[in-house]
Amino acid sequence: MRTALAQTTSTTDPQANLGLVAAEVDRARDAGARLLVLPEAMICRFGVPLGPVAEGVDGPWASAVERLADAAGLTVVAGSFTPAPDGRVRNTLLAVGAGVRAHYDKVHLFDAFGFAESRTVEAGTEPVVIDVDGVGVGLATCYDVRFPGLFQALADRGAQVVALAASWGAGPRKVEQWQLLTAARALDSTCFVLACGQADPATTGEEPTGAPTGVGHSRVVGPLGEVVAELGAAAGTLVVDLDLAQVAAARASLPVLANRRF
């Protein structure tokens, strides 16, 4: 399966961000990709109130992304925000296009390193696996990568690939942690991990906002933890062909899922 990861930097303007999505969809279509993974918070970057931009999964922004994906004949995974009943929002990954219409609400909220996502975001409860051309693709968001159980639960539900969208917070050794964790989760689940983060806004001269706005280093990791491809801090696109036979081979030689006792 040919996949594309678009490491971009979203703004506070959903319409401008929709233009970024459209450009990346065109690029992925032209490359022959069947799955395009975009970062978390693609509808609007962190650091501003999220309530005013949150909309339902049938809202105008989500519907526009779905139309773009359908027209290109591929599946798009992109970060959005949807309203929660208590006035907060949910950190929602849309997965739409080419016969797919699903969403995942981020389960693990980033209450760490002095940031409290739970003040404004309500946690989801359910793992989600979609089907792309007969391949199970699990969905995960940013801080989820620190929790092996979710990735194993996705594998239990049929995932061979996990699309991980992020807006990773900067800080001491945070890039190294991202690299370590994405490789570890691939090994835990014997899945390909497509880890797509926001680019580092400093690469375009933007001043820090104090919010987790991205460090780049999007990467594809194989089911035995090997790095297949990786970007640096700046915006860019990865196009990678996944050999799904490697997942079966990894699970035969390293049956960590079958050998679990807890």
Secondary structure by P-SEA (a helix, b strand, c coil): cbbbbbbccccccaaaaaaaaaaaaaaaaaacccbbbbbccccccccccccccccccccaaaaaaaaaaaaacbbbbbbbbbbccccbbbbbbbbbccccccccccccccccccccccccbbbbcbbbbbbcccbbbbbbcccccccaaaaaaaaaacccccccccccccccaaaaaaaaaaaaaaaacccccbbbbccccccccccccccccccccccccccccccccccccccbbbbbbbcaaaaaaaaaaccccccccc
